[in-house]
Amino acid sequence: MKKTRLKNKSRKTIKKVLKITAVIIGLLVVVIAVLVVLNWESISIMFINRELHEPVAAIPEAAAPGSLQITRGESDWVCWRGANGDGRSSITRILTDWSQGLEKKWEVDFLCRHRSSVTWSAPVIQGNRLVVCGRDKVNDLVFCLNPENGSLIWKASYPAEAGTNYGTGSRATPWIDNHRVYTFGRSGDLVCWSLMDGSKLWHKNVNDEGGKEPKWGYSTSPLVTDTLVVVNAGGKVRTIAYDKMNGNVIWKSGRGPAGYAGLRTMLIEGKPVLLTFHGEGLAALALEDGQELWNTSWETTNNVNATTPVTTGDLVFITSGYGTGCELVEVSRTGARVVWKNKAIASFHSDPFIINGHIYGYSGQSTQNKGVFKCVELRTGIEKWSSNEMGWGTCVYVDGFLLCCDIKGNLYLMKPDPEKFIKVTGMPGALGKIRGAAWTVPVLANGKLYLRFKQKLVCYEIISPSQ
């Protein structure tokens, strides 16, 4: 009898456990289904943006580099966020009616050569040279094009193992410095090239100095001064400055995760200071020797501090995604005082702008085209207005306007105004039909607009040909 009761009890227990397990599994299935429905666009883009899904053109024959002497233009764009590091172009009298579309000057689609070789690096332009990064199966590639017609001047490469999170290609944007150009690959390769013919002048890897590659690859664009080229490395040495002529290490500073944001210089009390928005906060370094002047804490999921600090006077504005928010600090050479902190703008990797006492920028999820563009009062952090009319994207400032490109390749021109959102004009499908999200920031140089998505680079006329 006892054995029978025990068997019955065991059966009931097993049935109960199975029922509970079935309920739990059912709930998990429902939760996953809801998440997939609500975030299918985000989930799909996460996978689509890891690989190429469009045909790749053959690389054309290069011209003889020596036949095209290096020149300079009136409004070159030689580095990340332009020559002044503030995302502002000196181009004037731009076209403000795009109802008939902008005139496409040329297009190339050979920059990425392998299915997993997605590259996000933006182009840089000096006079008659445009430099842009690419990737094949095992090599980082560097292309030099004629910015007027897209013809290939030279191509260079080096072998580099690379992780595959959102593609194996470079994230960092090159820097043209007179007759040299500096590139920084996602695996930590810092290379100096001849702008004339693409010959390699020197090559270093930050991992040799104790650097540690971030989860999504090295992304901080190199910053070049009169004597130095500086990058964020992370790990045992957060920031490294090299002699820009020979690649010798001049100084190292800090420890901890590198982050993904662009470096920024500013004058504090009359002396040049390097701002680095690293994986754990904002630090100020003496540019001449890397001495840490101060370091503030700013924690974000996965250490994804990816927007370039924005400065005006003695104020610095930072923002991060994952709902982290934003902060304005007043800085000196001895510290940073928080002026205000809130969640008015929470930007993943779209750099905001400070214009006439107000902050303008995108806030929201970078894998969905459903962000919000906002205006926030600089001194108080009070939101003035928000608009969902421009998707989610990145911007440059030109001729009194903000020119924005959302992740689907749609262009917008808006007039910054603290009282209301003013859309001036727009142009859908500037990148054609794309799968995934276009994250590369638009670039403006010498009357032209350059847009990049994966292996494709497109050039448009942005001013009237008669001007």
Secondary structure in CASP SS format (residue, H / E / C, confidence):
PFRMAT SS
TARGET T0000
AUTHOR 0000-0000-0000
METHOD secondary structure of the structure
MODEL  1
M C 1.00
K H 1.00
K H 1.00
T H 1.00
R H 1.00
L H 1.00
K H 1.00
N H 1.00
K H 1.00
S H 1.00
R H 1.00
K H 1.00
T H 1.00
I H 1.00
K H 1.00
K H 1.00
V H 1.00
L H 1.00
K H 1.00
I H 1.00
T H 1.00
A H 1.00
V H 1.00
I H 1.00
I H 1.00
G H 1.00
L H 1.00
L H 1.00
V H 1.00
V H 1.00
V H 1.00
I H 1.00
A H 1.00
V H 1.00
L H 1.00
V H 1.00
V H 1.00
L H 1.00
N H 1.00
W H 1.00
E H 1.00
S H 1.00
I H 1.00
S H 1.00
I H 1.00
M H 1.00
F H 1.00
I H 1.00
N C 1.00
R C 1.00
E C 1.00
L C 1.00
H C 1.00
E C 1.00
P C 1.00
V C 1.00
A C 1.00
A C 1.00
I C 1.00
P C 1.00
E C 1.00
A C 1.00
A C 1.00
A C 1.00
P H 1.00
G H 1.00
S H 1.00
L C 1.00
Q C 1.00
I C 1.00
T C 1.00
R C 1.00
G C 1.00
E C 1.00
S C 1.00
D C 1.00
W E 1.00
V C 1.00
C C 1.00
W C 1.00
R C 1.00
G C 1.00
A C 1.00
N C 1.00
G C 1.00
D C 1.00
G C 1.00
R E 1.00
S E 1.00
S C 1.00
I C 1.00
T C 1.00
R C 1.00
I E 1.00
L C 1.00
T C 1.00
D C 1.00
W C 1.00
S C 1.00
Q C 1.00
G C 1.00
L C 1.00
E C 1.00
K E 1.00
K E 1.00
W E 1.00
E E 1.00
V E 1.00
D C 1.00
F C 1.00
L C 1.00
C E 1.00
R C 1.00
H C 1.00
R C 1.00
S C 1.00
S C 1.00
V C 1.00
T C 1.00
W C 1.00
S C 1.00
A C 1.00
P C 1.00
V E 1.00
I E 1.00
Q E 1.00
G C 1.00
N C 1.00
R E 1.00
L E 1.00
V E 1.00
V E 1.00
C E 1.00
G E 1.00
R E 1.00
D C 1.00
K C 1.00
V C 1.00
N E 1.00
D E 1.00
L E 1.00
V E 1.00
F E 1.00
C E 1.00
L E 1.00
N C 1.00
P C 1.00
E C 1.00
N C 1.00
G C 1.00
S C 1.00
L E 1.00
I E 1.00
W E 1.00
K E 1.00
A E 1.00
S E 1.00
Y E 1.00
P E 1.00
A C 1.00
E C 1.00
A C 1.00
G C 1.00
T C 1.00
N C 1.00
Y C 1.00
G C 1.00
T C 1.00
G C 1.00
S C 1.00
R C 1.00
A C 1.00
T C 1.00
P C 1.00
W E 1.00
I E 1.00
D E 1.00
N C 1.00
H C 1.00
R E 1.00
V E 1.00
Y E 1.00
T E 1.00
F E 1.00
G C 1.00
R C 1.00
S C 1.00
G C 1.00
D E 1.00
L E 1.00
V E 1.00
C E 1.00
W E 1.00
S E 1.00
L C 1.00
M C 1.00
D C 1.00
G C 1.00
S C 1.00
K E 1.00
L E 1.00
W E 1.00
H E 1.00
K E 1.00
N E 1.00
V H 1.00
N H 1.00
D H 1.00
E H 1.00
G C 1.00
G C 1.00
K C 1.00
E C 1.00
P C 1.00
K C 1.00
W C 1.00
G C 1.00
Y C 1.00
S C 1.00
T C 1.00
S C 1.00
P C 1.00
L E 1.00
V E 1.00
T C 1.00
D C 1.00
T C 1.00
L E 1.00
V E 1.00
V E 1.00
V E 1.00
N E 1.00
A C 1.00
G C 1.00
G E 1.00
K C 1.00
V C 1.00
R C 1.00
T E 1.00
I E 1.00
A E 1.00
Y E 1.00
D E 1.00
K C 1.00
M C 1.00
N C 1.00
G C 1.00
N C 1.00
V E 1.00
I E 1.00
W E 1.00
K E 1.00
S E 1.00
G C 1.00
R C 1.00
G E 1.00
P C 1.00
A C 1.00
G C 1.00
Y C 1.00
A C 1.00
G C 1.00
L C 1.00
R E 1.00
T E 1.00
M E 1.00
L E 1.00
I E 1.00
E C 1.00
G C 1.00
K E 1.00
P E 1.00
V E 1.00
L E 1.00
L E 1.00
T E 1.00
F E 1.00
H E 1.00
G C 1.00
E C 1.00
G E 1.00
L E 1.00
A E 1.00
A E 1.00
L E 1.00
A E 1.00
L C 1.00
E C 1.00
D C 1.00
G C 1.00
Q C 1.00
E E 1.00
L E 1.00
W E 1.00
N E 1.00
T E 1.00
S E 1.00
W C 1.00
E C 1.00
T C 1.00
T H 1.00
N H 1.00
N H 1.00
V C 1.00
N C 1.00
A C 1.00
T C 1.00
T C 1.00
P C 1.00
V E 1.00
T E 1.00
T E 1.00
G C 1.00
D C 1.00
L E 1.00
V E 1.00
F E 1.00
I E 1.00
T E 1.00
S E 1.00
G C 1.00
Y C 1.00
G C 1.00
T C 1.00
G E 1.00
C E 1.00
E E 1.00
L E 1.00
V E 1.00
E E 1.00
V E 1.00
S C 1.00
R C 1.00
T C 1.00
G C 1.00
A E 1.00
R E 1.00
V E 1.00
V E 1.00
W E 1.00
K E 1.00
N E 1.00
K C 1.00
A C 1.00
I C 1.00
A C 1.00
S E 1.00
F C 1.00
H C 1.00
S C 1.00
D C 1.00
P C 1.00
F E 1.00
I E 1.00
I E 1.00
N C 1.00
G C 1.00
H E 1.00
I E 1.00
Y E 1.00
G E 1.00
Y E 1.00
S E 1.00
G E 1.00
Q C 1.00
S C 1.00
T C 1.00
Q C 1.00
N C 1.00
K C 1.00
G C 1.00
V E 1.00
F E 1.00
K E 1.00
C E 1.00
V E 1.00
E E 1.00
L C 1.00
R C 1.00
T C 1.00
G C 1.00
I C 1.00
E E 1.00
K E 1.00
W E 1.00
S E 1.00
S E 1.00
N C 1.00
E C 1.00
M C 1.00
G C 1.00
W C 1.00
G E 1.00
T E 1.00
C E 1.00
V E 1.00
Y E 1.00
V E 1.00
D C 1.00
G C 1.00
F E 1.00
L E 1.00
L E 1.00
C E 1.00
C E 1.00
D E 1.00
I C 1.00
K C 1.00
G C 1.00
N C 1.00
L E 1.00
Y E 1.00
L E 1.00
M E 1.00
K E 1.00
P C 1.00
D C 1.00
P C 1.00
E C 1.00
K C 1.00
F C 1.00
I E 1.00
K E 1.00
V E 1.00
T E 1.00
G E 1.00
M E 1.00
P C 1.00
G C 1.00
A C 1.00
L C 1.00
G C 1.00
K C 1.00
I C 1.00
R C 1.00
G C 1.00
A C 1.00
A C 1.00
W C 1.00
T C 1.00
V C 1.00
P C 1.00
V E 1.00
L E 1.00
A E 1.00
N C 1.00
G C 1.00
K E 1.00
L E 1.00
Y E 1.00
L E 1.00
R E 1.00
F E 1.00
K C 1.00
Q C 1.00
K E 1.00
L E 1.00
V E 1.00
C E 1.00
Y E 1.00
E E 1.00
I C 1.00
I E 1.00
S C 1.00
P C 1.00
S C 1.00
Q C 1.00
END
